Amino acid sequence: MVKRLMMLSFIEKHSSVLIFDPIGVGKTYLATILAVKALKPGYSVMFAPADKMFHHLKLSIIDGSHDRTLRTSYGCIF
């Protein structure tokens, strides 16, 4: 799975990657490696704690800015 992620084909398919597992198994490390690899060819990258990301998305649904929020990489800094 990691080798497939490193090919960055999920980006070309406009898909997202959600990494979850117990504490201390290397999720942040893997995400950092993927981010660096994606930055090299010029992709944008954003890290966000899941709780804050979901809260912001929930608010954007309420105020009607959901589509714009998703298009602008969540439109805020977490």
C-alpha positions as CSV (number, residue, x, y, z in Angstrom):
1,M,0.0,0.0,0.0
2,V,2.8,2.4,0.9
3,K,4.5,1.8,-2.5
4,R,1.2,2.6,-4.3
5,L,0.7,5.8,-2.2
6,M,4.2,6.9,-3.1
7,M,3.3,6.8,-6.8
8,L,0.9,9.7,-6.0
9,S,-1.8,8.3,-8.3
10,F,-4.4,9.2,-5.8
11,I,-3.7,12.9,-6.5
12,E,-4.1,12.4,-10.2
13,K,-7.5,10.7,-9.5
14,H,-8.5,13.6,-7.3
15,S,-8.8,11.2,-4.3
16,S,-7.9,11.7,-0.7
17,V,-5.9,9.6,1.7
18,L,-7.0,9.1,5.3
19,I,-4.4,7.4,7.5
20,F,-5.5,6.0,10.8
21,D,-4.1,3.5,13.2
22,P,-3.0,3.4,16.8
23,I,-0.7,6.0,18.4
24,G,3.0,5.6,17.6
25,V,2.9,3.5,14.4
26,G,4.2,6.2,12.0
27,K,1.1,7.9,10.6
28,T,2.6,11.4,10.8
29,Y,5.9,10.1,9.4
30,L,4.2,8.5,6.4
31,A,2.1,11.7,5.8
32,T,5.2,13.8,5.9
33,I,7.0,11.6,3.4
34,L,3.9,11.7,1.1
35,A,3.7,15.5,1.5
36,V,7.4,16.0,0.5
37,K,7.0,13.7,-2.4
38,A,3.9,15.6,-3.6
39,L,5.5,19.0,-3.2
40,K,8.4,18.2,-5.5
41,P,6.3,18.1,-8.7
42,G,4.4,21.2,-7.5
43,Y,1.3,19.9,-5.7
44,S,-0.1,21.8,-2.7
45,V,-0.2,20.1,0.6
46,M,-2.1,20.8,3.8
47,F,-1.9,19.0,7.2
48,A,-4.8,19.3,9.5
49,P,-5.9,17.5,12.7
50,A,-9.0,15.6,11.8
51,D,-11.1,17.1,14.6
52,K,-10.5,20.7,13.4
53,M,-10.9,19.7,9.7
54,F,-14.3,18.1,10.4
55,H,-15.4,21.0,12.5
56,H,-14.5,23.5,9.8
57,L,-16.2,21.4,7.1
58,K,-19.3,21.1,9.3
59,L,-19.4,24.9,9.7
60,S,-19.0,25.3,6.0
61,I,-22.0,23.2,5.3
62,I,-24.1,25.3,7.7
63,D,-23.2,28.6,6.1
64,G,-23.3,27.3,2.5
65,S,-19.6,27.6,1.7
66,H,-18.9,23.8,1.6
67,D,-18.1,23.6,-2.1
68,R,-15.9,26.7,-2.0
69,T,-14.2,25.4,1.2
70,L,-13.3,22.1,-0.4
71,R,-12.0,23.8,-3.6
72,T,-9.7,26.1,-1.6
73,S,-8.1,23.4,0.5
74,Y,-10.3,24.1,3.5
75,G,-9.6,27.8,3.2
76,C,-8.0,28.1,6.6
77,I,-4.9,27.2,8.7
78,F,-5.4,24.6,11.4
